[in-house]
Amino acid sequence: MDEYIEREAVCSDCKNQKVCVDKSLCPVGRAPAADVEVVKHGRWERLPDNEEWAYCSQCHCCWEWEIINNCNVRYCPNCGAKMDLEVTNGLDQH
């Protein structure tokens, strides 16, 4: 799997150590940027008054719990959040 870094964080570390004072000469600063998105993380939460439905902790979109559970849905179909956060209300962890 590819790994990505935050260019500014690396350049800041270099400048703090006086390794890279000229950004135009810095190999990190000259490297091409990758087209990536930040991964959102969430979990399925059951509706307190209706256990047949669950909602995404990120976008609050509701889905039928039977479908989510039986199909082992690991991402919210609405916002794309990865469902890997710790469960807080007794749902099975995905």
Contacts in CASP RR format, 6 or more apart in sequence:
PFRMAT RR
TARGET T0000
AUTHOR 0000-0000-0000
METHOD contacts of the structure
MODEL  1
MDEYIEREAVCSDCKNQKVCVDKSLCPVGRAPAADVEVVKHGRWERLPDN
EEWAYCSQCHCCWEWEIINNCNVRYCPNCGAKMDLEVTNGLDQH
2 34 0 8 1.000
4 34 0 8 1.000
4 36 0 8 1.000
7 28 0 8 1.000
7 29 0 8 1.000
7 31 0 8 1.000
7 33 0 8 1.000
10 28 0 8 1.000
11 20 0 8 1.000
11 23 0 8 1.000
11 26 0 8 1.000
11 28 0 8 1.000
11 29 0 8 1.000
14 20 0 8 1.000
14 26 0 8 1.000
14 28 0 8 1.000
15 21 0 8 1.000
20 26 0 8 1.000
20 28 0 8 1.000
23 29 0 8 1.000
24 30 0 8 1.000
39 82 0 8 1.000
40 58 0 8 1.000
40 79 0 8 1.000
40 80 0 8 1.000
40 81 0 8 1.000
40 82 0 8 1.000
41 58 0 8 1.000
41 81 0 8 1.000
41 82 0 8 1.000
41 83 0 8 1.000
41 84 0 8 1.000
41 85 0 8 1.000
42 56 0 8 1.000
42 57 0 8 1.000
42 58 0 8 1.000
42 76 0 8 1.000
42 81 0 8 1.000
42 82 0 8 1.000
42 83 0 8 1.000
42 84 0 8 1.000
42 85 0 8 1.000
43 57 0 8 1.000
43 83 0 8 1.000
43 84 0 8 1.000
43 85 0 8 1.000
43 86 0 8 1.000
43 87 0 8 1.000
43 88 0 8 1.000
43 91 0 8 1.000
44 54 0 8 1.000
44 55 0 8 1.000
44 56 0 8 1.000
44 57 0 8 1.000
44 63 0 8 1.000
44 65 0 8 1.000
44 68 0 8 1.000
44 73 0 8 1.000
44 83 0 8 1.000
44 87 0 8 1.000
44 91 0 8 1.000
44 94 0 8 1.000
45 54 0 8 1.000
45 55 0 8 1.000
45 56 0 8 1.000
45 57 0 8 1.000
45 88 0 8 1.000
45 89 0 8 1.000
45 91 0 8 1.000
46 53 0 8 1.000
46 54 0 8 1.000
46 65 0 8 1.000
46 89 0 8 1.000
46 90 0 8 1.000
46 91 0 8 1.000
47 53 0 8 1.000
47 54 0 8 1.000
47 55 0 8 1.000
47 62 0 8 1.000
51 65 0 8 1.000
52 64 0 8 1.000
52 65 0 8 1.000
52 66 0 8 1.000
53 62 0 8 1.000
53 63 0 8 1.000
53 64 0 8 1.000
53 65 0 8 1.000
54 62 0 8 1.000
54 63 0 8 1.000
54 64 0 8 1.000
54 65 0 8 1.000
54 68 0 8 1.000
54 91 0 8 1.000
55 61 0 8 1.000
55 62 0 8 1.000
55 63 0 8 1.000
56 63 0 8 1.000
56 76 0 8 1.000
56 78 0 8 1.000
56 79 0 8 1.000
56 81 0 8 1.000
56 83 0 8 1.000
57 81 0 8 1.000
57 85 0 8 1.000
58 76 0 8 1.000
58 79 0 8 1.000
58 80 0 8 1.000
58 81 0 8 1.000
59 76 0 8 1.000
59 78 0 8 1.000
59 79 0 8 1.000
59 81 0 8 1.000
61 76 0 8 1.000
61 77 0 8 1.000
61 78 0 8 1.000
61 79 0 8 1.000
63 73 0 8 1.000
63 77 0 8 1.000
67 73 0 8 1.000
69 92 0 8 1.000
72 94 0 8 1.000
73 83 0 8 1.000
73 94 0 8 1.000
74 82 0 8 1.000
74 83 0 8 1.000
74 84 0 8 1.000
74 94 0 8 1.000
75 81 0 8 1.000
75 82 0 8 1.000
75 83 0 8 1.000
76 83 0 8 1.000
83 94 0 8 1.000
84 94 0 8 1.000
86 93 0 8 1.000
87 93 0 8 1.000
END
